[in-house]
Amino acid sequence: VFDSTIVRVETDAGIVGHGEVCPLGPFYLPAYADGVRAGLRELGPHLIGQDPRELAKLNHRMDAALKGHAYVKSGIDIACWDILGQVAGLPVCTLLGGRFGESVRLYRAISQESPEEMASKVAAYRAEGYTRFQLKVGGDPDTDIARIFAVAAKLQPGDRLVADANTGWVQHEAVRVAKAVRDVDVYIEQPCLTYEECLAVRRQCPHPFVLDENVDGLDMLLRAKADLAMDVVNLKISKLGGLTKTKQVRDLCVSMGIAMTLEDSWGGDITTAAIAHLAHSTPEEFRFTSTDFNSYVTVSNAEGAPQRVNGYMAAGAEPGLGVTPRMEVLEEPVVVVG
């Protein structure tokens, strides 16, 4: 169970925008659910009276008022993009650059189980339309090697497999796994905790390489590009501080020819809508994959969110994010500023 915060930004014109932040627990990234609410109490008073349409100015003010804590700012930024879209009468994906293609390809994460159990999930997920499979590894190296071989044996032409360790291996383990599966068609994602460890693995690894947790801003992206540290980068909206800053990183990736997984740490319908608008406004050749978190969760927090169709989703055509929170689910606010 993960604790999601829905951010509601109200304007004196009566237009209301919404964002969502859902850290994947305090053990994953330097972010936690109560920290979102504490940060909003601290940051919110500095934003009263500001124009939510002036997103660069708003982000500049947030960064001046609260150093770091990008995830706290993310929900506010997303909600202001929602407002901007409603004011302009345009979907957020149009404001982010335009709609590329008809839909966005999704991946399906396969949680850690025995190699046989994980392999058995592939056929069912493929029947739902998925052709991108993110295999959760990062445990015992011998078991992980068996997991990769077992799942890879189930792949069909056109499928892609990512072995995502989520920082779980130490360097020597990651090198050993990569060499053991050298003949398998698999991407290796974020094998180790530090950037330096990942770079060392990358330099001994024949596989396409994905960086995720280490890339938390433009500075790390540029460093990784200079080091040739990755072939694909995973951009998480809340890790980067919202749609405004994720767009900056996304656009630089396009300019540098780096493919991307476009997603967030976790979330529900509102997060899924934000992901869909970001991904759909990205040129197709640079979209490696994205996530439909509302397919994973059991509670719907908004109406109008994108829904998976045969392994793809599409950003809505309504102004803003195109979602309406289910107030009967959210109930009374836990933090009020202003």
C-alpha positions, 0 to 999 in steps of 0.5 A, spaced: 500 500 500 502 506 497 500 513 500 498 518 494 497 525 495 492 529 491 494 536 490 488 541 489 490 548 486 484 553 486 484 560 483 480 566 484 477 565 477 474 559 479 479 554 475 481 548 479 487 544 477 490 537 480 496 533 481 498 527 484 505 525 488 506 518 490 513 516 493 514 509 492 516 508 500 522 512 504 526 506 502 526 507 494 528 515 493 529 520 498 521 522 498 516 519 503 508 521 503 508 525 509 514 529 507 509 531 501 504 534 506 509 537 510 513 540 504 506 543 502 505 546 509 512 550 508 511 551 501 504 553 500 504 560 503 509 562 498 505 561 492 499 564 494 497 570 489 502 567 484 499 566 477 499 559 476 499 560 468 506 562 469 510 556 470 517 558 469 516 563 474 512 559 479 518 554 479 523 559 480 519 561 486 518 554 489 526 553 488 527 559 492 522 558 497 524 551 499 531 548 497 531 541 494 525 536 495 523 536 488 517 531 489 514 536 494 513 541 488 511 536 483 504 536 485 503 543 485 507 544 478 502 538 475 496 542 478 498 548 474 499 545 468 492 542 468 490 549 470 494 552 464 490 547 459 483 549 462 485 556 461 488 555 454 482 550 452 488 545 450 490 538 453 496 539 456 500 534 451 499 540 446 502 545 451 508 540 452 509 540 445 504 536 441 501 530 440 506 525 437 502 518 434 496 515 436 498 512 442 503 511 447 506 504 448 506 501 455 511 496 459 508 491 464 512 490 471 513 483 473 514 483 480 520 478 484 518 471 484 521 464 482 524 464 475 518 459 473 512 464 476 515 470 473 516 467 466 509 464 467 506 471 467 509 473 460 503 470 456 498 473 460 500 480 460 502 479 452 494 477 451 493 484 454 497 487 449 504 488 452 510 487 449 515 491 453 516 487 460 520 490 466 523 484 470 524 486 477 531 483 479 536 486 484 536 480 489 540 474 489 545 474 483 544 466 481 536 467 482 536 473 478 540 470 472 535 464 472 529 469 472 532 473 466 533 466 462 526 464 464 523 470 462 527 471 455 525 464 453 518 466 453 519 472 448 516 473 441 519 477 436 518 485 437 518 484 445 523 487 449 525 485 456 528 490 461 532 487 467 531 492 472 535 491 479 532 498 482 540 499 485 539 492 488 546 489 486 553 491 488 558 492 483 561 485 482 554 482 482 552 486 477 558 485 472 557 477 474 549 477 472 551 481 465 556 477 463 552 470 465 546 473 460 551 476 455 547 472 449 540 474 452 537 480 448 535 484 455 536 491 457 540 492 464 537 498 468 540 501 474 544 495 477 547 499 483 546 504 487 551 509 485 552 513 479 560 510 479 558 503 480 553 503 474 558 506 470 563 501 471 558 496 470 556 499 463 563 499 461 563 491 462 556 490 459 554 488 452 547 490 453 543 496 452 543 500 459 538 504 462 539 509 468 534 511 472 535 513 480 541 517 479 538 521 473 535 527 478 536 533 474 540 536 468 546 536 471 546 528 472 543 527 465 549 531 462 554 528 466 551 521 464 551 523 456 558 525 456 560 519 460 556 515 455 553 512 461 546 509 458 542 508 452 536 509 455 534 514 461 528 513 465 525 520 467 520 520 473 516 526 474 516 527 481 523 525 482 525 531 477 520 536 480 514 536 476 512 537 468 516 543 467 523 540 469 521 533 466 520 537 460 526 540 460 530 534 461 526 530 456 527 536 450 534 535 452 534 528 451 531 529 444 536 533 442 541 529 444 538 522 441 537 519 448 531 514 448 526 515 454 522 511 459 517 516 461 513 515 468 513 517 475 515 513 482 508 511 483 501 513 483 493 513 480 489 516 475 492 523 476 499 521 475 497 516 469 494 522 466 500 526 467 505 521 464 500 520 458 501 527 456 508 527 457 509 521 453 504 523 448 508 529 447 514 526 446 517 524 439 515 516 438 522 514 436 525 517 443 519 513 447 522 507 449 516 506 454 511 508 459 507 506 465 499 506 466 499 506 474 492 506 474 492 498 471 496 496 478 492 500 483 485 498 486 482 504 487 481 510 482 482 517 484 479 520 478 475 520 472 477 521 465 484 518 466 487 514 460 485 507 460 490 501 457 487 498 450 492 493 448 498 495 451 497 502 449 494 508 452 493 515 449 493 522 453 486 525 453 483 530 448 480 535 454 483 541 456 488 540 461 489 533 464 482 531 462 481 528 469 476 530 475 478 527 482 473 522 485 471 527 491 467 521 495 474 517 495 478 523 497 474 526 502 476 531 506 483 535 505 489 533 510 492 540 508 489 547 507 494 553 505 491 560 504 
